[in-house]
Amino acid sequence: MQTTQHDSFEDIREAVRDLCQQFSGEYFRKIDEARGYPEEFVDALTKAGWLAALIPQDFGGSGLGLTEASVIMEEINRAGGNSGACHGQMYNMGTLLRHGSEEQKRNYLPKIANGDLRLQSMGVTEPTTGTDTTKIKTTAERRGDRYMINGQKVWISRVQHSDLMILLARTTSLADVKRKSEGMSIFIVDLREAIGHGLTVQPILNMVNHETNELFFDNLEIPAENLIGEEGQGFKYILDGLNAERTLIAAECIGDGYWFVDKVTEYAKERVVFGRPIGQNQGVQFPIARSFINVEAASLMRFEAARRFDAHQPCGAQANMAKLLAADASWEAANACLQFHGGFGFACEYDVERKFRETRLYQVAPISTNLILSCVAEHILGLPRSF
Ligand SMILES: Cc1cc2nc3c(=O)[nH]c(=O)nc-3n(C[C@H](O)[C@H](O)[C@H](O)COP(=O)(O)OP(=O)(O)OC[C@H]3O[C@@H](n4cnc5c(N)ncnc54)[C@H](O)[C@@H]3O)c2cc1C
């Protein structure tokens, strides 16, 4: 197991590794081939309490921070698995925990903690607005004790394997707000009641085995008590969830990065061509060493982002920078790993091609690299705004 960092999370790391050992590369490969969902794996994680890490003890969870949650996600990917099947529960939790009412927390958290309910989905992206989130067109109109939802979302993950979804919708039109970030609200949607009663789900097959869907809302009614926090302030609330998401995705990329480095290092020691191990050539060594260095550096930024999140300090810059550094490092490691496996890198049984596809996603989602660069350039460096 490659790393030079020693942290205080060895107990968590060991326990998650032990659990992950029951779910080999072959298990994830078969699920990937079948475009299935790793039910047994997610159940095992839930039963062991890992997916309730962020839920306070009073509500049945273990009351850990985002730092520990990031270590859990890292270890899953580092063991050859893919946290994409279940990471939603961790980052969606942030929104509910920080902005949900006591009643909402009492209603949902204990059931999420014991596995009766899954909160795996978050609906933000829309087909016509993309990353320009404040222009979303999905609306939630208050009618008495209910909200009526109309509109469309795209790329929404795990809807078919979740009971609940956090939804961002406009409650006041863009034309009627002072700031474009105002007038949006977030809701808890009970998918079990919604699907077939105003919500239609259309799966989108994609390059990775990541269950994504297009959602169509046609007069979906939800109880007004499902509004999280104050009406119109939803964008502010969801940013907490997005910062948690970026930090956790960074951790997953770091796990991927270590997996690629381990895999290629072992291979390069053993594969003999021209009478010596390929890893004896510096042309092979250096790209592996460089990607390892970048994974280690990204890991430090991830811990800084998580520390700030846990301390309730502003962490948007660090979460974004951790995501960019980690996604770049894992992609660099993935390329080195594939390249130095030669033709075998393309053979499914090595798992390299699967992990290569999986880690490529993080250049685009949940936020693309360009948008992070733009955010840092304009909001941190003070360069002129481009949009
Ligand atoms: C597998 C998968 C799972 C997903 N899961 C979810 C989910 O659960 N919930 C959810 O809400 N969303 C989800 N998404 C959506 C994801 O967050 C978006 O795809 C991502 O944010 C990019 O948005 P977009 O696809 O609309 O790209 P666009 O906004 O259309 O951008 C396209 C490209 O143009 C570039 N670009 C755009 N504007 C600029 C600019 N001003 N300067 C420079 N470059 C620019 C971007 O970098 C990007 O590469 C998922 C996506 C995928 C692929």
The ligand as an SDF file (V2000), in Angstrom:
LIG
                    3D

 53 58  0  0  0  0  0  0  0  0999 V2000
  -22.0240   10.1540  -14.4360 C   0  0  0  0  0  0  0  0  0  0  0  0
  -22.5520   11.4890  -14.0120 C   0  0  0  0  0  0  0  0  0  0  0  0
  -23.2300   11.6070  -12.8070 C   0  0  0  0  0  0  0  0  0  0  0  0
  -23.8100   12.8300  -12.4460 C   0  0  0  0  0  0  0  0  0  0  0  0
  -24.5580   12.9080  -11.2920 N   0  0  0  0  0  0  0  0  0  0  0  0
  -25.2290   14.0620  -11.0150 C   0  0  0  0  0  0  0  0  0  0  0  0
  -26.1360   14.1250   -9.9120 C   0  0  0  0  0  0  0  0  0  0  0  0
  -26.3370   13.1340   -9.1820 O   0  0  0  0  0  0  0  0  0  0  0  0
  -26.8230   15.2810   -9.6870 N   0  0  0  0  0  0  0  0  0  0  0  0
  -26.6570   16.3920  -10.4770 C   0  0  0  0  0  0  0  0  0  0  0  0
  -27.2910   17.3990  -10.2170 O   0  0  0  0  0  0  0  0  0  0  0  0
  -25.7850   16.3610  -11.5330 N   0  0  0  0  0  0  0  0  0  0  0  0
  -25.0810   15.2320  -11.8220 C   0  0  0  0  0  0  0  0  0  0  0  0
  -24.2150   15.1750  -12.8930 N   0  0  0  0  0  0  0  0  0  0  0  0
  -24.0540   16.3630  -13.7290 C   0  0  0  0  0  0  0  0  0  0  0  0
  -22.6710   17.0100  -13.6030 C   0  0  0  0  0  0  0  0  0  0  0  0
  -22.5980   17.7020  -12.3720 O   0  0  0  0  0  0  0  0  0  0  0  0
  -22.4960   17.9190  -14.8210 C   0  0  0  0  0  0  0  0  0  0  0  0
  -22.3730   17.0750  -15.9620 O   0  0  0  0  0  0  0  0  0  0  0  0
  -21.2870   18.7950  -14.7000 C   0  0  0  0  0  0  0  0  0  0  0  0
  -21.4630   19.7260  -13.6630 O   0  0  0  0  0  0  0  0  0  0  0  0
  -21.0350   19.5500  -15.9990 C   0  0  0  0  0  0  0  0  0  0  0  0
  -22.2310   20.1740  -16.4240 O   0  0  0  0  0  0  0  0  0  0  0  0
  -22.7550   19.9530  -17.9140 P   0  0  0  0  0  0  0  0  0  0  0  0
  -22.6650   18.5120  -18.2270 O   0  0  0  0  0  0  0  0  0  0  0  0
  -24.0650   20.6040  -18.0330 O   0  0  0  0  0  0  0  0  0  0  0  0
  -21.6780   20.7060  -18.7860 O   0  0  0  0  0  0  0  0  0  0  0  0
  -21.7860   22.1770  -19.3700 P   0  0  0  0  0  0  0  0  0  0  0  0
  -22.1100   23.1420  -18.2970 O   0  0  0  0  0  0  0  0  0  0  0  0
  -22.6370   22.1310  -20.5720 O   0  0  0  0  0  0  0  0  0  0  0  0
  -20.2920   22.3810  -19.8080 O   0  0  0  0  0  0  0  0  0  0  0  0
  -19.6990   21.6210  -20.8850 C   0  0  0  0  0  0  0  0  0  0  0  0
  -18.2130   21.8700  -20.9320 C   0  0  0  0  0  0  0  0  0  0  0  0
  -17.9690   23.2340  -21.2160 O   0  0  0  0  0  0  0  0  0  0  0  0
  -17.0670   23.7870  -20.2740 C   0  0  0  0  0  0  0  0  0  0  0  0
  -17.5140   25.1450  -19.9050 N   0  0  0  0  0  0  0  0  0  0  0  0
  -18.7820   25.5740  -19.6740 C   0  0  0  0  0  0  0  0  0  0  0  0
  -18.7820   26.8790  -19.3780 N   0  0  0  0  0  0  0  0  0  0  0  0
  -17.4870   27.2940  -19.4170 C   0  0  0  0  0  0  0  0  0  0  0  0
  -16.8260   28.5340  -19.1880 C   0  0  0  0  0  0  0  0  0  0  0  0
  -17.5090   29.6420  -18.8450 N   0  0  0  0  0  0  0  0  0  0  0  0
  -15.4780   28.5690  -19.2960 N   0  0  0  0  0  0  0  0  0  0  0  0
  -14.7800   27.4710  -19.6400 C   0  0  0  0  0  0  0  0  0  0  0  0
  -15.3450   26.2630  -19.8440 N   0  0  0  0  0  0  0  0  0  0  0  0
  -16.6790   26.1800  -19.7480 C   0  0  0  0  0  0  0  0  0  0  0  0
  -17.1450   22.8910  -19.0330 C   0  0  0  0  0  0  0  0  0  0  0  0
  -15.9100   22.8650  -18.4010 O   0  0  0  0  0  0  0  0  0  0  0  0
  -17.5430   21.5490  -19.5990 C   0  0  0  0  0  0  0  0  0  0  0  0
  -16.4190   20.7420  -19.8110 O   0  0  0  0  0  0  0  0  0  0  0  0
  -23.6150   13.9750  -13.2660 C   0  0  0  0  0  0  0  0  0  0  0  0
  -22.8950   13.8560  -14.4670 C   0  0  0  0  0  0  0  0  0  0  0  0
  -22.3820   12.6360  -14.8530 C   0  0  0  0  0  0  0  0  0  0  0  0
  -21.6640   12.5340  -16.1750 C   0  0  0  0  0  0  0  0  0  0  0  0
  1  2  1  0
  2  3  1  0
  2 52  2  0
  3  4  2  0
  4  5  1  0
  4 50  1  0
  5  6  2  0
  6  7  1  0
  6 13  1  0
  7  8  2  0
  7  9  1  0
  9 10  1  0
 10 11  2  0
 10 12  1  0
 12 13  2  0
 13 14  1  0
 14 15  1  0
 14 50  1  0
 15 16  1  0
 16 17  1  0
 16 18  1  0
 18 19  1  0
 18 20  1  0
 20 21  1  0
 20 22  1  0
 22 23  1  0
 23 24  1  0
 24 25  2  0
 24 26  1  0
 24 27  1  0
 27 28  1  0
 28 29  2  0
 28 30  1  0
 28 31  1  0
 31 32  1  0
 32 33  1  0
 33 34  1  0
 33 48  1  0
 34 35  1  0
 35 36  1  0
 35 46  1  0
 36 37  1  0
 36 45  1  0
 37 38  2  0
 38 39  1  0
 39 40  1  0
 39 45  2  0
 40 41  1  0
 40 42  2  0
 42 43  1  0
 43 44  2  0
 44 45  1  0
 46 47  1  0
 46 48  1  0
 48 49  1  0
 50 51  2  0
 51 52  1  0
 52 53  1  0
M  END
$$$$
